[in-house]
Every structure is written in structure tokens, then in C-alpha cells.
């Protein structure tokens, strides 16, 4: 069935980690992937960022990451974040301390394994801000302007640490 998800891999972290890598999750079998963060505990108000891993398993840190994110807050004005020439995608989902399982996060990645096209992505998320006492959601579009084979993803908070992270990767048929 077109559009169905096929489980590829999951990864889980221990407590107080600065990042979590999901290696060898992209391959030639799929052009589109869904990545879900199904659990995460974070130590302070922060964005969860991500970068890609190259075919050798090393993090891609070239200044080729662009993004546009729109954040819809129930407790204050809407906001946006734009980055060009970043060394990673900075704004996947934002959450705050004390909010166990703080967010719902879906990341859709297009062509990460293709060596002849850029890697594009889009996100949608929801979370609760314990700092501000309200809900917020975000939607974003992203591109890594590098035509190369990427085989994995690295998830990390922008500045805090995280505990008990669970990431699941699916291929879309």
C-alpha cells in the first residue's frame, strides 16, 4: 500500500546524554523516511536539533543547513526562526524542563541516501511549556544543501542535556 510505514530501526538513550545517534537507518530501499521522537526528558527550555551522518558514520557539520520554522504559541505571539548556512538543523521541536514526554515530534526526510540530490525535511510538533504554562506547536521546512549519501541521524538539544530519549525510524513505501 502506497504511503505505508515500514519500521527500520529505533534507538534509546541512557540518562543525561548530550546526543543520540541512529546509525544505518537510511538506505537505497526508500526515498522518504518518518522519524519520531516518542519519548524525551529534557533538563531546561531548549530546542531539539539534528544533523545527518555520512556514509562513514561521521556527523555532517558543513555550513550547508538551512531552515524556516513557524512556532504557534497559546501564551504569546507566534514566532518564526530562519537559519541559512548553519552547521545543523537547530529547531526540530522545543520543550521545557519538568515536562516528561514533553512533545510529539514527526520529522519527514526526503532523499537522505541519494548522492545526486539535496536532503530535504519537514517537521511538525506539539509541546507544553512549563515555563509559560501553555501549549505550542511548530512546523518547519529544512534542507541540507549537499548532494551526498547520508546513512543516519544525530539528535541533540541545542544547549541542555536530555534523558531517556527514544527515536523510531520508518521507511515510507
VENSUL-V781421 format. One record per residue. RES is the residue in one small letter. PHI is phi in whole degrees, 0 to 359 (* if undefined). Layout:
res = [RES:RES]
phi = [PHI:PHI]
This chain:
res = [x:x:x:x:x:x:x:x:x:x:x:x:x:x:x:x:x:x:x:x:x:x:x:x:x:x:x:x:x:x:x:x:x:x:x:x:x:x:x:x:x:x:x:x:x:x:x:x:x:x:x:x:x:x:x:x:x:x:x:x:x:x:x:x:x:x:x:x:x:x:x:x:x:x:x:x:x:x:x:x:x:x:x:x:x:x:x:x:x:x:x:x:x:x:x:x:x:x:x:x:x:x:x:x:x:x:x:x:x:x:x:x:x:x:x:x:x:x:x:x:x:x:x:x:x:x:x:x:x:x:x:x:x:x:x:x:x:x:x:x:x:x:x:x:x:x:x:x:x:x:x:x:x:x:x:x:x:x:x:x:x:x:x:x:x:x:x:x:x:x:x:x:x]
phi = [*:296:87:279:265:238:298:249:195:227:217:227:259:275:272:48:244:265:196:219:258:247:268:49:254:251:208:286:284:225:259:235:230:246:240:240:266:264:203:196:244:236:275:200:300:196:270:265:253:207:220:256:254:282:296:267:89:271:291:276:241:297:281:233:265:241:202:220:232:246:246:250:253:276:248:195:300:298:221:219:224:235:222:235:69:281:260:189:275:273:238:280:207:243:211:229:296:82:252:302:52:293:209:251:225:239:243:252:244:246:61:292:270:284:275:245:213:292:261:253:206:219:229:213:207:218:201:240:263:291:293:248:67:201:272:208:231:213:225:211:234:216:214:255:278:216:270:202:278:245:248:200:221:239:251:199:285:297:217:272:243:224:231:50:273:234:239:236:242:233:267:255:263]
